[in-house]
Structures are given as structure tokens and as C-alpha cells.
Amino acid sequence: METKGIVICGVGGQGSLLASKLLGKVLVNEGYDIKVSEVHGMSQRGGSVITYVRYGDKVYSPVVQSGEAEFVISFEKIEAARYAHLLKKGGIIITNTQRIDPMPVIIGAAEYPDGVLDELTAKGVQIEALDALSLAEQAGSAKAVNIVLMGQLAKHFHIDYDKWIAAIEQTVKPKFIDLNKKAFELGYNFGA
């Protein structure tokens, strides 16, 4: 199998590292070679965070280059636009519709760019947008946005639902397993 790439991006504190860990676990369990590269930047200060996940028969580099990503999983709309160039032709952006103002907007030095998803769609980018925050809250915690988005992503893989659940059980702390299973289910069933 050729090497494929997935980009997970968001704002510090949204759980992109757990999402990449879950994705990595399910892919390793399926027998793929996998490489993950995490770029933290100013993540602890609410800055942009990006994680690259590459998998296939044999993976030599963890970094996803421009035009190589099958999927861009975005925890925030601006982050979807920021990393859309990494998407390959025919790739899909799966994004949370939540708005998180970056520091320049907070201090009044810039305005939040409304309509970023519409602009991407106008350029022919396929986008699956969902209010992952509301679904996460429905599951029991706003912090489960990451797992809701993983549920939406899972629909694009030929990997049994139960194998994703097993990966959640192997990856998440025991006291949060039920909440994360519910968040995953809500993301998986969104739009079904």
C-alpha cells in the first residue's frame, strides 16, 4: 500500500495529541507501519498545533508535505484554512465549526476572517463541517471534540467500528473511556 498522510490541526489544549495517538493505535493494530510527528509551537498558550500521521506498508518520514494529505482534521475553522494546502486533490477536510479567536483578534490587531469554509468550498475543497463542540458536550465534556472528529474520520476507513472502540479503550484513561466512546459514536453517526 502506498503511504498515506493525515494532518490533525487545532489550537493548543484541544487534544490533537490524543487524537493522533488514537489514530496511530488503530492503524498499528491493523498492521500498518506508522510515523507520527507532533509540532507543538505555542500550544500551551493557545497557539496553532499540527500533527502529521503517515501510514502504509513502509513509512520513511512522518512529515506530510503540501498536496499529500488524504485528510485534514481541523479542530477550528481558521486552522482548516491554514493547513488546506496540505490536502491532496480529492482529499477531505473534516472540521469543527467552532470559532476560537487567535491572539491578534483578541487584542484587536486583526479581525476573525468570516467565511473561511465557504472560500475553501468555492475553491473546490471537499469539507465535512460539524459542530463537534456541541456533540462533545452532549457526550459529557467539551474536551471530547477531538474524539468526535475521530468518529467522523473513522467513517472513511475500512476498519470495523469495534476496532476503533478497542483503540479508545487502549488509549484513553479508564475513567474517561465511556465518555470518549459516546463522543466517538456521536461523531461516527453525524450525518448518517
mmCIF file of the C-alpha atoms, coordinates in Angstrom:
data_MODEL
# 
_entry.id   MODEL 
# 
loop_
_atom_site.group_PDB 
_atom_site.id 
_atom_site.type_symbol 
_atom_site.label_atom_id 
_atom_site.label_alt_id 
_atom_site.label_comp_id 
_atom_site.label_asym_id 
_atom_site.label_entity_id 
_atom_site.label_seq_id 
_atom_site.pdbx_PDB_ins_code 
_atom_site.Cartn_x 
_atom_site.Cartn_y 
_atom_site.Cartn_z 
_atom_site.occupancy 
_atom_site.B_iso_or_equiv 
_atom_site.pdbx_formal_charge 
_atom_site.auth_seq_id 
_atom_site.auth_comp_id 
_atom_site.auth_asym_id 
_atom_site.auth_atom_id 
_atom_site.pdbx_PDB_model_num 
ATOM 1   C CA . MET A 1 1   ? 0.000   0.000  0.000  1.00 0.00 ? 1   MET A CA 1 
ATOM 2   C CA . GLU A 1 2   ? 1.242   3.464  -0.808 1.00 0.00 ? 2   GLU A CA 1 
ATOM 3   C CA . THR A 1 3   ? 1.989   5.783  2.081  1.00 0.00 ? 3   THR A CA 1 
ATOM 4   C CA . LYS A 1 4   ? -0.945  7.996  3.056  1.00 0.00 ? 4   LYS A CA 1 
ATOM 5   C CA . GLY A 1 5   ? -0.998  11.107 5.192  1.00 0.00 ? 5   GLY A CA 1 
ATOM 6   C CA . ILE A 1 6   ? -3.399  12.700 7.641  1.00 0.00 ? 6   ILE A CA 1 
ATOM 7   C CA . VAL A 1 7   ? -2.994  16.113 9.240  1.00 0.00 ? 7   VAL A CA 1 
ATOM 8   C CA . ILE A 1 8   ? -4.577  16.917 12.597 1.00 0.00 ? 8   ILE A CA 1 
ATOM 9   C CA . CYS A 1 9   ? -4.571  20.616 13.427 1.00 0.00 ? 9   CYS A CA 1 
ATOM 10  C CA . GLY A 1 10  ? -6.054  22.890 16.023 1.00 0.00 ? 10  GLY A CA 1 
ATOM 11  C CA . VAL A 1 11  ? -5.320  25.161 18.924 1.00 0.00 ? 11  VAL A CA 1 
ATOM 12  C CA . GLY A 1 12  ? -3.283  24.168 21.946 1.00 0.00 ? 12  GLY A CA 1 
ATOM 13  C CA . GLY A 1 13  ? -5.264  22.324 24.575 1.00 0.00 ? 13  GLY A CA 1 
ATOM 14  C CA . GLN A 1 14  ? -7.842  20.809 22.214 1.00 0.00 ? 14  GLN A CA 1 
ATOM 15  C CA . GLY A 1 15  ? -6.473  17.275 22.360 1.00 0.00 ? 15  GLY A CA 1 
ATOM 16  C CA . SER A 1 16  ? -4.791  16.873 18.983 1.00 0.00 ? 16  SER A CA 1 
ATOM 17  C CA . LEU A 1 17  ? -2.112  14.685 20.574 1.00 0.00 ? 17  LEU A CA 1 
ATOM 18  C CA . LEU A 1 18  ? -4.704  12.243 21.962 1.00 0.00 ? 18  LEU A CA 1 
ATOM 19  C CA . ALA A 1 19  ? -6.433  12.185 18.568 1.00 0.00 ? 19  ALA A CA 1 
ATOM 20  C CA . SER A 1 20  ? -3.163  11.276 16.832 1.00 0.00 ? 20  SER A CA 1 
ATOM 21  C CA . LYS A 1 21  ? -2.452  8.647  19.490 1.00 0.00 ? 21  LYS A CA 1 
ATOM 22  C CA . LEU A 1 22  ? -5.877  7.055  18.913 1.00 0.00 ? 22  LEU A CA 1 
ATOM 23  C CA . LEU A 1 23  ? -5.451  7.135  15.142 1.00 0.00 ? 23  LEU A CA 1 
ATOM 24  C CA . GLY A 1 24  ? -1.951  5.698  15.473 1.00 0.00 ? 24  GLY A CA 1 
ATOM 25  C CA . LYS A 1 25  ? -3.179  2.897  17.737 1.00 0.00 ? 25  LYS A CA 1 
ATOM 26  C CA . VAL A 1 26  ? -5.955  1.791  15.393 1.00 0.00 ? 26  VAL A CA 1 
ATOM 27  C CA . LEU A 1 27  ? -3.599  1.867  12.374 1.00 0.00 ? 27  LEU A CA 1 
ATOM 28  C CA . VAL A 1 28  ? -0.863  -0.087 14.191 1.00 0.00 ? 28  VAL A CA 1 
ATOM 29  C CA . ASN A 1 29  ? -3.493  -2.610 15.289 1.00 0.00 ? 29  ASN A CA 1 
ATOM 30  C CA . GLU A 1 30  ? -4.369  -3.007 11.591 1.00 0.00 ? 30  GLU A CA 1 
ATOM 31  C CA . GLY A 1 31  ? -0.737  -3.837 10.789 1.00 0.00 ? 31  GLY A CA 1 
ATOM 32  C CA . TYR A 1 32  ? 0.354   -0.589 9.147  1.00 0.00 ? 32  TYR A CA 1 
ATOM 33  C CA . ASP A 1 33  ? 3.767   0.978  9.561  1.00 0.00 ? 33  ASP A CA 1 
ATOM 34  C CA . ILE A 1 34  ? 3.112   4.412  11.023 1.00 0.00 ? 34  ILE A CA 1 
ATOM 35  C CA . LYS A 1 35  ? 5.062   7.571  11.756 1.00 0.00 ? 35  LYS A CA 1 
ATOM 36  C CA . VAL A 1 36  ? 3.721   10.494 13.780 1.00 0.00 ? 36  VAL A CA 1 
ATOM 37  C CA . SER A 1 37  ? 5.257   13.951 14.043 1.00 0.00 ? 37  SER A CA 1 
ATOM 38  C CA . GLU A 1 38  ? 3.893   16.468 16.524 1.00 0.00 ? 38  GLU A CA 1 
ATOM 39  C CA . VAL A 1 39  ? 4.641   20.171 16.246 1.00 0.00 ? 39  VAL A CA 1 
ATOM 40  C CA . HIS A 1 40  ? 3.715   21.918 19.474 1.00 0.00 ? 40  HIS A CA 1 
ATOM 41  C CA . GLY A 1 41  ? 4.710   25.537 18.815 1.00 0.00 ? 41  GLY A CA 1 
ATOM 42  C CA . MET A 1 42  ? 2.926   27.813 21.262 1.00 0.00 ? 42  MET A CA 1 
ATOM 43  C CA . SER A 1 43  ? 0.374   25.133 22.047 1.00 0.00 ? 43  SER A CA 1 
ATOM 44  C CA . GLN A 1 44  ? 0.261   25.838 25.773 1.00 0.00 ? 44  GLN A CA 1 
ATOM 45  C CA . ARG A 1 45  ? -0.592  29.453 25.014 1.00 0.00 ? 45  ARG A CA 1 
ATOM 46  C CA . GLY A 1 46  ? -3.489  28.654 22.688 1.00 0.00 ? 46  GLY A CA 1 
ATOM 47  C CA . GLY A 1 47  ? -1.370  28.766 19.540 1.00 0.00 ? 47  GLY A CA 1 
ATOM 48  C CA . SER A 1 48  ? -1.611  26.613 16.443 1.00 0.00 ? 48  SER A CA 1 
ATOM 49  C CA . VAL A 1 49  ? -0.793  22.906 16.807 1.00 0.00 ? 49  VAL A CA 1 
ATOM 50  C CA . ILE A 1 50  ? -0.293  20.415 13.985 1.00 0.00 ? 50  ILE A CA 1 
ATOM 51  C CA . THR A 1 51  ? 0.293   16.667 14.000 1.00 0.00 ? 51  THR A CA 1 
ATOM 52  C CA . TYR A 1 52  ? 1.252   14.625 10.958 1.00 0.00 ? 52  TYR A CA 1 
ATOM 53  C CA . VAL A 1 53  ? 0.271   10.957 10.737 1.00 0.00 ? 53  VAL A CA 1 
ATOM 54  C CA . ARG A 1 54  ? 1.632   8.871  7.860  1.00 0.00 ? 54  ARG A CA 1 
ATOM 55  C CA . TYR A 1 55  ? 0.881   5.191  7.376  1.00 0.00 ? 55  TYR A CA 1 
ATOM 56  C CA . GLY A 1 56  ? 1.355   2.443  4.815  1.00 0.00 ? 56  GLY A CA 1 
ATOM 57  C CA . ASP A 1 57  ? 3.418   -0.702 4.198  1.00 0.00 ? 57  ASP A CA 1 
ATOM 58  C CA . LYS A 1 58  ? 6.660   1.150  4.934  1.00 0.00 ? 58  LYS A CA 1 
ATOM 59  C CA . VAL A 1 59  ? 6.856   4.788  6.040  1.00 0.00 ? 59  VAL A CA 1 
ATOM 60  C CA . TYR A 1 60  ? 10.175  6.632  5.939  1.00 0.00 ? 60  TYR A CA 1 
ATOM 61  C CA . SER A 1 61  ? 9.185   10.147 7.008  1.00 0.00 ? 61  SER A CA 1 
ATOM 62  C CA . PRO A 1 62  ? 6.484   11.405 9.373  1.00 0.00 ? 62  PRO A CA 1 
ATOM 63  C CA . VAL A 1 63  ? 6.027   14.781 7.694  1.00 0.00 ? 63  VAL A CA 1 
ATOM 64  C CA . VAL A 1 64  ? 3.121   15.368 5.315  1.00 0.00 ? 64  VAL A CA 1 
ATOM 65  C CA . GLN A 1 65  ? 4.163   17.719 2.510  1.00 0.00 ? 65  GLN A CA 1 
ATOM 66  C CA . SER A 1 66  ? 1.963   20.133 0.566  1.00 0.00 ? 66  SER A CA 1 
ATOM 67  C CA . GLY A 1 67  ? -0.601  18.242 -1.515 1.00 0.00 ? 67  GLY A CA 1 
ATOM 68  C CA . GLU A 1 68  ? -0.068  14.888 0.237  1.00 0.00 ? 68  GLU A CA 1 
ATOM 69  C CA . ALA A 1 69  ? -2.791  14.650 2.906  1.00 0.00 ? 69  ALA A CA 1 
ATOM 70  C CA . GLU A 1 70  ? -5.778  12.399 2.378  1.00 0.00 ? 70  GLU A CA 1 
ATOM 71  C CA . PHE A 1 71  ? -7.473  14.239 5.252  1.00 0.00 ? 71  PHE A CA 1 
ATOM 72  C CA . VAL A 1 72  ? -7.013  17.424 7.217  1.00 0.00 ? 72  VAL A CA 1 
ATOM 73  C CA . ILE A 1 73  ? -8.772  17.106 10.565 1.00 0.00 ? 73  ILE A CA 1 
ATOM 74  C CA . SER A 1 74  ? -9.277  20.578 11.985 1.00 0.00 ? 74  SER A CA 1 
ATOM 75  C CA . PHE A 1 75  ? -10.459 21.466 15.470 1.00 0.00 ? 75  PHE A CA 1 
ATOM 76  C CA . GLU A 1 76  ? -11.135 25.088 14.449 1.00 0.00 ? 76  GLU A CA 1 
ATOM 77  C CA . LYS A 1 77  ? -12.189 26.809 11.187 1.00 0.00 ? 77  LYS A CA 1 
ATOM 78  C CA . ILE A 1 78  ? -9.134  29.048 10.715 1.00 0.00 ? 78  ILE A CA 1 
ATOM 79  C CA . GLU A 1 79  ? -6.852  26.070 11.255 1.00 0.00 ? 79  GLU A CA 1 
ATOM 80  C CA . ALA A 1 80  ? -8.685  24.283 8.410  1.00 0.00 ? 80  ALA A CA 1 
ATOM 81  C CA . ALA A 1 81  ? -7.836  27.201 6.118  1.00 0.00 ? 81  ALA A CA 1 
ATOM 82  C CA . ARG A 1 82  ? -4.265  27.472 7.439  1.00 0.00 ? 82  ARG A CA 1 
ATOM 83  C CA . TYR A 1 83  ? -3.442  23.864 6.517  1.00 0.00 ? 83  TYR A CA 1 
ATOM 84  C CA . ALA A 1 84  ? -5.705  23.317 3.478  1.00 0.00 ? 84  ALA A CA 1 
ATOM 85  C CA . HIS A 1 85  ? -2.640  23.468 1.187  1.00 0.00 ? 85  HIS A CA 1 
ATOM 86  C CA . LEU A 1 86  ? -1.505  20.125 2.632  1.00 0.00 ? 86  LEU A CA 1 
ATOM 87  C CA . LEU A 1 87  ? -4.602  18.415 1.235  1.00 0.00 ? 87  LEU A CA 1 
ATOM 88  C CA . LYS A 1 88  ? -4.170  16.333 -1.905 1.00 0.00 ? 88  LYS A CA 1 
ATOM 89  C CA . LYS A 1 89  ? -6.533  16.656 -4.858 1.00 0.00 ? 89  LYS A CA 1 
ATOM 90  C CA . GLY A 1 90  ? -9.686  14.791 -3.866 1.00 0.00 ? 90  GLY A CA 1 
ATOM 91  C CA . GLY A 1 91  ? -8.790  14.902 -0.168 1.00 0.00 ? 91  GLY A CA 1 
ATOM 92  C CA . ILE A 1 92  ? -11.249 15.905 2.527  1.00 0.00 ? 92  ILE A CA 1 
ATOM 93  C CA . ILE A 1 93  ? -11.195 18.470 5.310  1.00 0.00 ? 93  ILE A CA 1 
ATOM 94  C CA . ILE A 1 94  ? -13.118 17.370 8.390  1.00 0.00 ? 94  ILE A CA 1 
ATOM 95  C CA . THR A 1 95  ? -13.586 20.409 10.591 1.00 0.00 ? 95  THR A CA 1 
ATOM 96  C CA . ASN A 1 96  ? -15.226 21.554 13.746 1.00 0.00 ? 96  ASN A CA 1 
ATOM 97  C CA . THR A 1 97  ? -17.305 24.684 13.123 1.00 0.00 ? 97  THR A CA 1 
ATOM 98  C CA . GLN A 1 98  ? -16.164 26.206 16.404 1.00 0.00 ? 98  GLN A CA 1 
ATOM 99  C CA . ARG A 1 99  ? -14.575 29.656 16.362 1.00 0.00 ? 99  ARG A CA 1 
ATOM 100 C CA . ILE A 1 100 ? -11.596 30.278 18.630 1.00 0.00 ? 100 ILE A CA 1 
ATOM 101 C CA . ASP A 1 101 ? -10.188 33.770 18.309 1.00 0.00 ? 101 ASP A CA 1 
ATOM 102 C CA . PRO A 1 102 ? -6.407  33.846 17.838 1.00 0.00 ? 102 PRO A CA 1 
ATOM 103 C CA . MET A 1 103 ? -4.358  36.346 19.836 1.00 0.00 ? 103 MET A CA 1 
ATOM 104 C CA . PRO A 1 104 ? -4.284  39.066 17.096 1.00 0.00 ? 104 PRO A CA 1 
ATOM 105 C CA . VAL A 1 105 ? -8.108  39.045 17.103 1.00 0.00 ? 105 VAL A CA 1 
ATOM 106 C CA . ILE A 1 106 ? -8.281  39.028 20.903 1.00 0.00 ? 106 ILE A CA 1 
ATOM 107 C CA . ILE A 1 107 ? -6.054  42.125 21.189 1.00 0.00 ? 107 ILE A CA 1 
ATOM 108 C CA . GLY A 1 108 ? -7.838  43.920 18.339 1.00 0.00 ? 108 GLY A CA 1 
ATOM 109 C CA . ALA A 1 109 ? -4.946  43.829 15.858 1.00 0.00 ? 109 ALA A CA 1 
ATOM 110 C CA . ALA A 1 110 ? -6.936  41.748 13.358 1.00 0.00 ? 110 ALA A CA 1 
ATOM 111 C CA . GLU A 1 111 ? -10.461 40.604 12.575 1.00 0.00 ? 111 GLU A CA 1 
ATOM 112 C CA . TYR A 1 112 ? -11.611 36.996 12.517 1.00 0.00 ? 112 TYR A CA 1 
ATOM 113 C CA . PRO A 1 113 ? -11.946 36.026 8.843  1.00 0.00 ? 113 PRO A CA 1 
ATOM 114 C CA . ASP A 1 114 ? -15.581 35.040 8.447  1.00 0.00 ? 114 ASP A CA 1 
ATOM 115 C CA . GLY A 1 115 ? -16.498 32.732 5.592  1.00 0.00 ? 115 GLY A CA 1 
ATOM 116 C CA . VAL A 1 116 ? -13.245 30.729 5.534  1.00 0.00 ? 116 VAL A CA 1 
ATOM 117 C CA . LEU A 1 117 ? -15.072 27.439 4.939  1.00 0.00 ? 117 LEU A CA 1 
ATOM 118 C CA . ASP A 1 118 ? -17.162 28.984 2.152  1.00 0.00 ? 118 ASP A CA 1 
ATOM 119 C CA . GLU A 1 119 ? -13.969 30.226 0.478  1.00 0.00 ? 119 GLU A CA 1 
ATOM 120 C CA . LEU A 1 120 ? -12.436 26.752 0.623  1.00 0.00 ? 120 LEU A CA 1 
ATOM 121 C CA . THR A 1 121 ? -15.611 25.171 -0.761 1.00 0.00 ? 121 THR A CA 1 
ATOM 122 C CA . ALA A 1 122 ? -15.623 27.741 -3.599 1.00 0.00 ? 122 ALA A CA 1 
ATOM 123 C CA . LYS A 1 123 ? -12.098 26.560 -4.483 1.00 0.00 ? 123 LYS A CA 1 
ATOM 124 C CA . GLY A 1 124 ? -13.404 23.000 -4.826 1.00 0.00 ? 124 GLY A CA 1 
ATOM 125 C CA . VAL A 1 125 ? -12.247 21.666 -1.467 1.00 0.00 ? 125 VAL A CA 1 
ATOM 126 C CA . GLN A 1 126 ? -14.478 18.918 -0.062 1.00 0.00 ? 126 GLN A CA 1 
ATOM 127 C CA . ILE A 1 127 ? -15.400 19.817 3.518  1.00 0.00 ? 127 ILE A CA 1 
ATOM 128 C CA . GLU A 1 128 ? -17.284 17.905 6.170  1.00 0.00 ? 128 GLU A CA 1 
ATOM 129 C CA . ALA A 1 129 ? -18.137 20.501 8.817  1.00 0.00 ? 129 ALA A CA 1 
ATOM 130 C CA . LEU A 1 130 ? -19.788 19.620 12.097 1.00 0.00 ? 130 LEU A CA 1 
ATOM 131 C CA . ASP A 1 131 ? -20.429 21.307 15.418 1.00 0.00 ? 131 ASP A CA 1 
ATOM 132 C CA . ALA A 1 132 ? -18.128 18.917 17.246 1.00 0.00 ? 132 ALA A CA 1 
ATOM 133 C CA . LEU A 1 133 ? -18.242 21.068 20.381 1.00 0.00 ? 133 LEU A CA 1 
ATOM 134 C CA . SER A 1 134 ? -22.000 20.563 20.804 1.00 0.00 ? 134 SER A CA 1 
ATOM 135 C CA . LEU A 1 135 ? -21.628 16.829 20.172 1.00 0.00 ? 135 LEU A CA 1 
ATOM 136 C CA . ALA A 1 136 ? -18.767 16.632 22.679 1.00 0.00 ? 136 ALA A CA 1 
ATOM 137 C CA . GLU A 1 137 ? -20.873 18.432 25.283 1.00 0.00 ? 137 GLU A CA 1 
ATOM 138 C CA . GLN A 1 138 ? -23.712 16.010 24.543 1.00 0.00 ? 138 GLN A CA 1 
ATOM 139 C CA . ALA A 1 139 ? -21.262 13.158 25.249 1.00 0.00 ? 139 ALA A CA 1 
ATOM 140 C CA . GLY A 1 140 ? -20.382 14.748 28.587 1.00 0.00 ? 140 GLY A CA 1 
ATOM 141 C CA . SER A 1 141 ? -17.374 17.040 28.080 1.00 0.00 ? 141 SER A CA 1 
ATOM 142 C CA . ALA A 1 142 ? -16.366 19.909 25.796 1.00 0.00 ? 142 ALA A CA 1 
ATOM 143 C CA . LYS A 1 143 ? -12.882 18.369 25.833 1.00 0.00 ? 143 LYS A CA 1 
ATOM 144 C CA . ALA A 1 144 ? -14.088 15.434 23.698 1.00 0.00 ? 144 ALA A CA 1 
ATOM 145 C CA . VAL A 1 145 ? -14.155 17.454 20.435 1.00 0.00 ? 145 VAL A CA 1 
ATOM 146 C CA . ASN A 1 146 ? -11.074 15.521 19.329 1.00 0.00 ? 146 ASN A CA 1 
ATOM 147 C CA . ILE A 1 147 ? -12.795 12.152 19.664 1.00 0.00 ? 147 ILE A CA 1 
ATOM 148 C CA . VAL A 1 148 ? -15.969 13.391 17.948 1.00 0.00 ? 148 VAL A CA 1 
ATOM 149 C CA . LEU A 1 149 ? -13.808 14.350 14.956 1.00 0.00 ? 149 LEU A CA 1 
ATOM 150 C CA . MET A 1 150 ? -12.085 10.963 15.044 1.00 0.00 ? 150 MET A CA 1 
ATOM 151 C CA . GLY A 1 151 ? -15.544 9.366  14.845 1.00 0.00 ? 151 GLY A CA 1 
ATOM 152 C CA . GLN A 1 152 ? -16.298 11.382 11.714 1.00 0.00 ? 152 GLN A CA 1 
ATOM 153 C CA . LEU A 1 153 ? -12.920 10.387 10.221 1.00 0.00 ? 153 LEU A CA 1 
ATOM 154 C CA . ALA A 1 154 ? -13.463 6.687  11.020 1.00 0.00 ? 154 ALA A CA 1 
ATOM 155 C CA . LYS A 1 155 ? -16.341 6.518  8.528  1.00 0.00 ? 155 LYS A CA 1 
ATOM 156 C CA . HIS A 1 156 ? -13.775 6.920  5.734  1.00 0.00 ? 156 HIS A CA 1 
ATOM 157 C CA . PHE A 1 157 ? -11.775 3.822  6.725  1.00 0.00 ? 157 PHE A CA 1 
ATOM 158 C CA . HIS A 1 158 ? -12.498 0.161  6.073  1.00 0.00 ? 158 HIS A CA 1 
ATOM 159 C CA . ILE A 1 159 ? -11.816 -0.611 9.719  1.00 0.00 ? 159 ILE A CA 1 
ATOM 160 C CA . ASP A 1 160 ? -14.584 -2.104 11.854 1.00 0.00 ? 160 ASP A CA 1 
ATOM 161 C CA . TYR A 1 161 ? -16.252 0.219  14.334 1.00 0.00 ? 161 TYR A CA 1 
ATOM 162 C CA . ASP A 1 162 ? -15.404 -2.189 17.166 1.00 0.00 ? 162 ASP A CA 1 
ATOM 163 C CA . LYS A 1 163 ? -11.692 -1.892 16.367 1.00 0.00 ? 163 LYS A CA 1 
ATOM 164 C CA . TRP A 1 164 ? -11.889 1.884  16.847 1.00 0.00 ? 164 TRP A CA 1 
ATOM 165 C CA . ILE A 1 165 ? -13.640 1.317  20.177 1.00 0.00 ? 165 ILE A CA 1 
ATOM 166 C CA . ALA A 1 166 ? -10.914 -1.142 21.199 1.00 0.00 ? 166 ALA A CA 1 
ATOM 167 C CA . ALA A 1 167 ? -8.289  1.504  20.324 1.00 0.00 ? 167 ALA A CA 1 
ATOM 168 C CA . ILE A 1 168 ? -10.142 4.031  22.522 1.00 0.00 ? 168 ILE A CA 1 
ATOM 169 C CA . GLU A 1 169 ? -10.049 1.520  25.378 1.00 0.00 ? 169 GLU A CA 1 
ATOM 170 C CA . GLN A 1 170 ? -6.298  1.065  24.837 1.00 0.00 ? 170 GLN A CA 1 
ATOM 171 C CA . THR A 1 171 ? -5.537  4.782  24.550 1.00 0.00 ? 171 THR A CA 1 
ATOM 172 C CA . VAL A 1 172 ? -7.787  6.708  26.942 1.00 0.00 ? 172 VAL A CA 1 
ATOM 173 C CA . LYS A 1 173 ? -7.526  6.753  30.742 1.00 0.00 ? 173 LYS A CA 1 
ATOM 174 C CA . PRO A 1 174 ? -10.040 4.265  32.222 1.00 0.00 ? 174 PRO A CA 1 
ATOM 175 C CA . LYS A 1 175 ? -12.234 6.888  33.912 1.00 0.00 ? 175 LYS A CA 1 
ATOM 176 C CA . PHE A 1 176 ? -12.780 8.662  30.544 1.00 0.00 ? 176 PHE A CA 1 
ATOM 177 C CA . ILE A 1 177 ? -13.427 5.597  28.347 1.00 0.00 ? 177 ILE A CA 1 
ATOM 178 C CA . ASP A 1 178 ? -17.247 5.715  28.434 1.00 0.00 ? 178 ASP A CA 1 
ATOM 179 C CA . LEU A 1 179 ? -17.338 9.445  27.710 1.00 0.00 ? 179 LEU A CA 1 
ATOM 180 C CA . ASN A 1 180 ? -14.942 9.025  24.782 1.00 0.00 ? 180 ASN A CA 1 
ATOM 181 C CA . LYS A 1 181 ? -16.889 6.060  23.394 1.00 0.00 ? 181 LYS A CA 1 
ATOM 182 C CA . LYS A 1 182 ? -20.025 8.217  23.419 1.00 0.00 ? 182 LYS A CA 1 
ATOM 183 C CA . ALA A 1 183 ? -18.178 11.127 21.742 1.00 0.00 ? 183 ALA A CA 1 
ATOM 184 C CA . PHE A 1 184 ? -16.805 8.772  19.074 1.00 0.00 ? 184 PHE A CA 1 
ATOM 185 C CA . GLU A 1 185 ? -20.276 7.325  18.443 1.00 0.00 ? 185 GLU A CA 1 
ATOM 186 C CA . LEU A 1 186 ? -21.797 10.798 18.045 1.00 0.00 ? 186 LEU A CA 1 
ATOM 187 C CA . GLY A 1 187 ? -19.097 11.790 15.548 1.00 0.00 ? 187 GLY A CA 1 
ATOM 188 C CA . TYR A 1 188 ? -19.405 8.490  13.683 1.00 0.00 ? 188 TYR A CA 1 
ATOM 189 C CA . ASN A 1 189 ? -23.181 8.809  13.368 1.00 0.00 ? 189 ASN A CA 1 
ATOM 190 C CA . PHE A 1 190 ? -23.174 12.510 12.445 1.00 0.00 ? 190 PHE A CA 1 
ATOM 191 C CA . GLY A 1 191 ? -24.800 12.983 9.052  1.00 0.00 ? 191 GLY A CA 1 
ATOM 192 C CA . ALA A 1 192 ? -25.719 9.301  8.812  1.00 0.00 ? 192 ALA A CA 1 
# 
